[in-house]
Each structure stands twice: as structure tokens, then as C-alpha cells.
């Protein structure tokens, strides 16, 4: 049965909700622009293939390729990266002759490597669209490039759909995160500067359309979907809840665990700050260390300056403690810095927005999602994570007590 909004006088049955959707089925006609639209990448079934995206990016970034864009894409990408890189040499990075660059694919297993021997400069891009990091690859790539190109100026970019930080703490200070939204902006700006052939213009437009729909999200499409959902929420929720989607099942079960834990007072949990990919909660002790804002102005548009986040990968989960920098006062920043130092998690870069103070190992899902075993496994996994969180907070409290003479009273015991 539908388990969405609380009961009201206007509540209708699931059967009536589905009937109303069928009677208003023409509302779905607005989606025909997307459902009936031809896209070359969809036809070739490569929209969801990470290696194909890297191939297209390599072509666009190479100033000497046959696209007619020259060095516009590479130059604009370097501008984007330099702006957010305090260590970058702006003059060297932006005044180079970019036509001396060679763009390599899978050199040393690195997704994209743009190198100029004349300028002694390289740009390394690790592209993560549909997979995660593994085997400390970012550290290995950096070590390889430092060895092979010791005197070169280097920029390391970690490309993901949303511009997320690397999971490896050691990589956060060196690898700059960049999103596919920024890639779209770079390519569109470069394309607007040039007069391209009809074939090249069509190909680039097709690629950007595929990226928007499969990686970033199409704003117009999202708006129409929100309108349809607002009108037929009950019916669509019912359909969605009964579709075989493992990630949604995981999110639902983890949120159920959070609600039960919140009922006992162990955590604070508000579902509006959670979704399929991240389920967020806070604890009394950590909120004591990192107090809430008086109004909703954090990076999550909530009052909390931190969250324990259950990261849902669809086939595994992990828990991280993340602090957001947005709108922190000088005193709050000082508390974060002292806590980071105390937990041996010093800032890898000055301009951080999200900082991870604690992380568990991933728990890989073993149960069949079509059975009740998934519920049991996830509850057990979350109980184990809760024990790790309690141990982490106890050790934090002990460390603060032992260091109380040097913390200027900023962090409460």
C-alpha cells in the first residue's frame, strides 16, 4: 500500500489515484520531446559508457583534432581549473601555446592526459561517471606522473557528474574536483566562439544532450517531471515503490532504520534532507561540538553544519561524517580546524567546501533485493556502523578532554 503523506480529509485510495493518472494520461505528452527525440549516443548505446565519454572529451580537448574548435576547449577548461587552484601559476597556465599539447588516452591507465613537452606542463583528468575509485588509483597516478614528469607543472582534475571530492583523503589536497555541468559550460562557450561544420556542430550538440539527460540532468525536463509529479504524486509514488530498483530499496530501508533510531533519541533525522544517494542524520554529541545555525543556511539548506551521510552506491553503502563550510562564522571555522587537527584530518586545501572527518569501509550488499533478506542485512550493517560511530565519538570526546588545555575552550567536552 501507498505509504506517503499522512492521512487527510482529501486522501484518496491507491486505486483512485491510479485511475486519475490514467484519465489525465495526456499530461505525459509533454515528455514526448525527450522520449521521441533521436540521439546518436542513445542509438549506439554508449550514453552510459564511461570510456566513450573519455574518448569524446579527448577529441574535444585536443587542439589539433579535426573539430574546428582549435584550443578553445582546452584553454577554457584550464581557466576553470586555475580559478579554483590557489597553487596554479596563472601566467604559465593561461599564456601557453596550447597547440603543442598531445592528449593521451589510458596512458598508465589514466583516463585523460594532456601533455606539452615544450611548455613542460600536463593536465591529468580522472573521469568517474558510472564507477567509483579503487585501489588508491589517484595516489598511484600522481606518483607515476611525478616520477615520469618531475619538472613539469601539473594540474590534477577529478571529473564526476556532480563535482564530488575524491574518497581518498590524501588526494583531496591535490586533485581538484570538477563537474560535468562545468564541462558542458566549457564546451558550449568554446563552440559559441567558432563557426563549425554542420556535421561537427550536430555531433557536439548530440553529445551535450546525452550528457544532460544521462549524467547532469536537463532542467526543462526536470521542471516538467516535477509538475506531473506534483499533480499525480500518490499514483507515481505507488508505481515507483513497486519498481525493481535496488538503490531505492536500500534508501528506503536505511531511512526506516534512521526513523527507528531517531525514535529512541539516538539521532536526529529529517527525511527532507535525504534522498536515494545520501541519507543524512545528526547525533547529539556531534551537534554539541558543531552547533546548528539559527536558520537554514548550511550547504544543505538546513540548520546543520554537518551530517553523518549514508552513501548509497546501489550495491554497497558506507557512512561518512561531512562538514559544510557555507556561512560558517570565524568561530565555527576555528572549531572545525581544531577538530580536524585533533582527528588527524588536517585541511588539505584552504578553499574546501565539504570536509570529511570520519568514514567507514563500504559494506557490499549480498542479499537478493527481491527478498526480505535485504532488510535484515541493511539493519545489521547500520547497527554495526552505529557502533563505529559511537566508538568514534567516544574517542573524540577522550581526545578533547586530553587536549582541553590547548583548545581555548572552543570545543565542549
VOGU-3710 file (C-alpha; in Angstrom, 3 decimals, decimal comma):
1> xxxxxxxxxx> 0,000/0,000/0,000  0,991/3,621/-0,531  2,874/4,976/2,494  3,465/8,604/1,559  1,796/11,651/3,095  -0,154/11,486/6,376  -3,858/10,924/6,168  -6,042/13,969/5,344  -9,704/14,560/4,619  -8,847/14,763/0,901
11> xxxxxxxxxx> -6,988/11,454/0,835  -7,997/9,064/-1,923  -7,332/5,358/-2,360  -4,461/3,974/-4,400  -6,981/2,700/-6,963  -8,492/6,174/-7,370  -5,029/7,745/-7,669  -4,060/5,368/-10,474  -7,413/5,947/-12,166  -6,893/9,734/-12,064
21> xxxxxxxxxx> -3,468/9,320/-13,653  -4,942/7,231/-16,487  -7,716/9,819/-17,071  -5,072/12,530/-17,311  -2,594/10,432/-19,274  -2,169/13,215/-21,857  -0,062/15,059/-19,270  2,722/12,680/-20,276  2,638/14,082/-23,815  4,887/16,891/-22,579
31> xxxxxxxxxx> 7,646/14,304/-22,246  7,474/13,270/-25,911  10,092/15,903/-26,743  12,572/13,717/-24,885  11,135/10,225/-25,266  10,776/10,553/-29,055  13,951/12,577/-29,646  16,692/10,997/-31,709  20,118/10,884/-30,094  23,080/9,268/-31,778
41> xxxxxxxxxx> 24,674/8,241/-28,482  21,477/6,526/-27,317  21,153/4,628/-30,601  24,737/3,392/-30,293  24,069/2,581/-26,609  27,146/4,488/-25,459  25,495/7,237/-23,374  26,130/5,186/-20,257  29,639/4,054/-21,136  32,384/5,863/-19,241
51> xxxxxxxxxx> 35,132/5,060/-21,737  33,131/6,634/-24,598  32,747/9,898/-22,672  36,509/9,959/-22,146  37,037/9,388/-25,882  34,824/12,348/-26,816  36,475/14,588/-24,224  39,916/13,632/-25,515  38,840/14,627/-29,024  37,394/17,961/-27,862
61> xxxxxxxxxx> 40,438/18,816/-25,738  42,991/18,140/-28,476  43,700/21,488/-30,237  44,988/19,664/-33,316  41,930/17,480/-33,920  39,501/17,981/-36,811  36,615/19,526/-34,832  37,452/23,113/-35,763  37,433/24,298/-32,144  41,199/24,725/-32,041
71> xxxxxxxxxx> 42,455/25,179/-28,485  39,207/26,768/-27,215  38,025/23,804/-25,122  41,422/23,100/-23,553  42,012/26,789/-22,828  38,619/27,321/-21,205  38,987/24,169/-19,117  42,387/25,345/-17,886  40,841/28,717/-16,997  38,133/26,945/-14,984
81> xxxxxxxxxx> 40,687/24,829/-13,125  43,152/27,663/-12,482  40,453/29,861/-10,924  39,900/27,239/-8,217  43,550/26,277/-7,791  45,432/28,633/-5,423  48,719/26,871/-6,238  48,425/27,329/-10,009  50,770/29,617/-11,916  48,158/31,740/-13,721
91> xxxxxxxxxx> 50,551/33,298/-16,229  52,152/29,974/-17,146  48,813/28,172/-17,318  46,906/30,687/-19,432  49,583/32,170/-21,707  50,907/28,894/-23,085  50,837/27,853/-26,724  48,292/25,062/-26,411  48,798/23,700/-29,916  51,868/21,870/-28,624
101> xxxxxxxxxx> 49,706/19,670/-26,396  49,100/15,996/-27,061  46,055/14,346/-25,497  46,592/10,712/-24,486  44,020/8,077/-23,536  44,764/5,355/-20,976  48,456/6,239/-20,655  49,413/4,373/-17,484  45,666/3,595/-17,131  44,979/7,337/-16,705
111> xxxxxxxxxx> 41,712/8,352/-18,398  42,939/11,602/-19,970  46,404/13,128/-20,042  47,149/16,372/-21,921  50,897/16,972/-22,140  53,084/19,698/-23,653  56,800/18,962/-23,633  57,563/22,451/-24,936  55,670/24,128/-22,071  56,617/21,396/-19,558
121> xxxxxxxxxx> 53,001/21,229/-18,460  50,464/18,450/-18,034  46,776/18,153/-17,218  45,636/14,833/-15,764  41,909/14,028/-15,702  40,407/11,011/-13,953  36,855/10,520/-15,244  34,351/8,829/-12,904  30,847/8,766/-14,333  29,397/5,345/-13,561
131> xxxxxxxxxx> 32,085/3,858/-11,296  33,954/4,693/-8,112  37,583/4,945/-7,100  39,517/1,788/-6,366  42,973/0,563/-5,352  44,203/4,060/-4,374  44,370/4,874/-8,068  44,563/8,657/-7,660  47,628/8,387/-5,439  49,198/5,891/-7,848
141> xxxxxxxxxx> 48,590/8,117/-10,879  50,035/11,129/-9,102  53,104/9,175/-8,035  53,583/7,869/-11,601  53,366/11,335/-13,141  55,685/12,878/-10,551  58,223/10,205/-11,463  57,818/10,429/-15,252  57,463/14,225/-15,445  59,430/15,531/-12,419
151> xxxxxxxxxx> 59,950/19,133/-13,574  56,553/19,659/-15,206  53,830/21,946/-13,897  50,837/19,682/-13,157  47,101/20,063/-12,662  45,121/17,040/-11,465  41,346/17,056/-12,116  38,786/14,610/-10,704  35,761/14,655/-13,041  32,417/13,363/-11,729
161> xxxxxxxxxx> 28,738/14,105/-12,525  28,333/16,427/-9,530  31,898/17,543/-8,882  32,321/15,426/-5,750  35,553/15,283/-3,780  37,786/12,197/-4,075  37,142/9,496/-1,498  40,868/9,259/-0,759  41,672/11,900/1,865  45,267/12,108/0,630
171> xxxxxxxxxx> 44,022/13,117/-2,835  41,782/15,988/-1,717  44,635/18,483/-1,499  45,969/17,750/-4,986  43,076/16,556/-7,120  40,650/19,330/-7,986  37,036/18,230/-8,366  35,136/19,312/-11,466  31,601/18,511/-12,618  30,078/17,587/-15,959
181> xxxxxxxxxx> 27,962/20,745/-15,672  31,224/22,682/-15,891  32,295/20,579/-18,874  29,039/21,487/-20,639  29,659/25,192/-19,924  33,227/24,944/-21,228  32,247/23,187/-24,461  29,246/25,433/-25,145  31,325/28,571/-24,586  34,077/27,257/-26,879
191> xxxxxxxxxx> 31,504/26,276/-29,534  29,959/29,766/-29,467  33,335/31,281/-30,416  33,721/29,247/-33,604  31,935/28,604/-36,895  31,834/24,850/-37,137  30,811/22,468/-39,897  27,241/21,171/-39,748  28,484/17,638/-39,013  30,700/18,682/-36,095
201> xxxxxxxxxx> 28,066/21,033/-34,666  25,454/18,237/-34,803  27,800/15,745/-33,136  28,689/18,124/-30,273  25,030/19,047/-29,711  24,137/15,356/-29,594  26,894/14,694/-27,088  25,891/17,581/-24,811  22,257/16,449/-24,983  23,289/12,935/-23,920
211> xxxxxxxxxx> 25,377/14,323/-21,038  22,493/16,463/-19,812  19,983/13,634/-19,862  22,159/10,788/-18,588  24,726/12,486/-16,355  23,866/16,043/-15,322  20,122/16,447/-15,730  18,011/18,514/-18,119  16,421/21,468/-16,249  13,419/21,773/-18,573
221> xxxxxxxxxx> 12,780/18,036/-18,341  13,136/18,146/-14,554  10,624/21,020/-14,347  8,010/19,141/-16,388  8,567/15,990/-14,325  8,133/17,941/-11,093  4,833/19,396/-12,359  3,496/15,972/-13,343  4,697/14,503/-10,044  3,025/17,266/-8,000
231> xxxxxxxxxx> -0,268/16,551/-9,751  -0,151/12,737/-9,519  2,200/12,156/-6,620  0,291/9,331/-4,969  -0,052/7,266/-8,142  3,526/7,842/-9,253  4,875/7,046/-5,781  2,927/3,818/-5,837  4,344/2,882/-9,255  7,841/3,883/-8,206
241> xxxxxxxxxx> 7,747/1,978/-4,936  6,836/-1,187/-6,810  9,541/-0,977/-9,445  12,609/-3,253/-9,070  15,127/-0,537/-8,141  17,751/-1,732/-5,658  19,089/1,737/-4,844  15,611/2,963/-3,902  15,038/-0,122/-1,763  18,325/0,479/0,045
251> xxxxxxxxxx> 17,463/4,128/0,679  14,004/3,225/1,979  15,367/0,600/4,390  18,185/2,825/5,673  15,692/5,656/6,239  13,494/3,208/8,145  16,497/2,387/10,360  17,086/6,116/10,888  13,476/6,709/11,892  13,657/3,908/14,460
261> xxxxxxxxxx> 16,963/5,213/15,831  15,547/8,745/15,988  12,522/7,442/17,903  14,848/6,271/20,686  16,659/9,622/20,754  19,925/8,249/19,373  19,951/10,533/16,333  18,058/13,419/14,736  16,636/12,534/11,344  14,608/14,626/8,900
271> xxxxxxxxxx> 13,774/12,801/5,628  13,664/16,061/3,648  17,481/16,217/3,736  17,842/12,681/2,392  17,329/11,068/-0,979  18,300/7,976/-2,906  22,053/8,598/-2,944  22,529/10,151/0,516  20,643/9,504/3,760  21,621/12,098/6,382
281> xxxxxxxxxx> 21,319/12,299/10,166  22,956/14,045/13,119  23,864/12,948/16,650  23,507/14,820/19,956  27,225/14,715/20,727  28,415/15,947/17,350  25,768/18,687/17,344  27,159/19,774/20,705  30,593/20,125/19,095  29,272/21,684/15,889
291> xxxxxxxxxx> 26,101/23,594/16,877  23,277/24,274/14,478  22,650/27,604/12,772  19,657/29,598/13,949  18,270/29,491/10,412  18,519/27,194/7,394  21,685/28,435/5,692  24,100/25,495/5,556  25,341/23,952/2,320  22,405/21,526/2,578
301> xxxxxxxxxx> 19,937/24,426/3,099  19,394/23,193/6,624  20,389/24,385/10,091  23,062/21,728/10,467  26,682/22,498/9,572  27,465/18,762/9,373  25,836/15,406/8,667  26,577/11,748/9,019  25,815/10,637/5,469  24,972/7,087/4,459
311> xxxxxxxxxx> 26,290/6,973/0,892  24,170/4,645/-1,248  26,040/3,221/-4,248  23,226/0,879/-5,262  25,270/-2,231/-4,500  27,028/-1,060/-1,338  26,855/1,586/1,401  29,239/3,462/3,670  28,952/6,206/6,303  30,906/9,449/6,251
321> xxxxxxxxxx> 30,883/12,486/8,529  30,860/15,618/6,371  31,190/19,251/7,451  29,978/22,056/5,174  31,816/25,371/5,076  28,986/27,559/3,738  28,186/30,564/6,002  30,385/29,402/8,892  31,440/32,148/11,291  35,098/32,673/12,151
331> xxxxxxxxxx> 34,470/30,906/15,472  32,807/27,943/13,749  35,670/27,707/11,268  38,112/27,726/14,170  36,188/24,875/15,816  36,277/22,886/12,553  40,002/23,435/12,145  40,744/22,431/15,732  38,543/19,357/15,442  40,204/18,422/12,120
341> xxxxxxxxxx> 43,644/18,687/13,689  42,546/16,726/16,717  41,203/13,922/14,495  44,362/13,927/12,357  42,360/15,203/9,393  44,136/18,499/8,648  42,875/20,636/5,776  44,472/19,551/2,501  43,478/22,820/0,850  42,381/26,224/2,050
351> xxxxxxxxxx> 39,326/26,612/-0,179  37,477/23,471/0,893  33,679/23,495/0,869  33,000/19,969/2,137  35,295/18,257/4,616  35,199/14,612/5,646  36,097/13,938/9,285  35,183/10,255/9,517  34,467/7,404/7,117  33,695/3,725/7,406
361> xxxxxxxxxx> 34,531/0,999/4,950  31,993/0,061/2,343  29,514/-2,688/3,059  28,804/-4,645/-0,134  25,190/-5,817/-0,440  24,943/-9,594/-0,587  21,215/-10,212/-0,142  18,794/-10,639/-3,033  16,905/-7,302/-3,239  13,715/-9,166/-4,100
371> xxxxxxxxxx> 13,693/-10,920/-0,709  13,291/-9,819/2,911  16,959/-10,655/3,461  17,935/-7,174/2,201  16,081/-5,528/5,087  17,795/-7,760/7,649  21,253/-7,267/6,126  20,979/-3,478/5,981  19,677/-3,174/9,543  22,609/-5,302/10,731
381> xxxxxxxxxx> 25,049/-3,212/8,691  23,641/0,041/10,089  23,808/-1,351/13,636  27,495/-2,119/13,078  28,076/1,351/11,637  26,322/2,812/14,679  28,773/1,008/16,938  31,648/2,500/14,910  30,101/5,964/15,178  29,712/5,585/18,949
391> xxxxxxxxxx> 33,335/4,447/19,221  34,476/7,373/17,055  32,560/9,901/19,176  33,890/8,362/22,401  37,474/8,625/21,134  36,789/12,192/20,028  35,497/13,081/23,482  38,559/11,498/25,102  40,906/13,368/22,780  39,194/16,665/23,568
401> xxxxxxxxxx> 39,463/16,017/27,296  43,161/15,264/26,973  43,733/18,360/24,840  41,419/20,733/26,698  44,300/22,963/27,769  45,145/23,752/24,156  41,669/24,191/22,668  40,871/27,585/24,211  37,518/26,295/25,342  36,151/26,247/21,788
411> xxx> 35,244/22,577/21,790  32,993/21,421/24,630  33,791/18,171/26,412
//
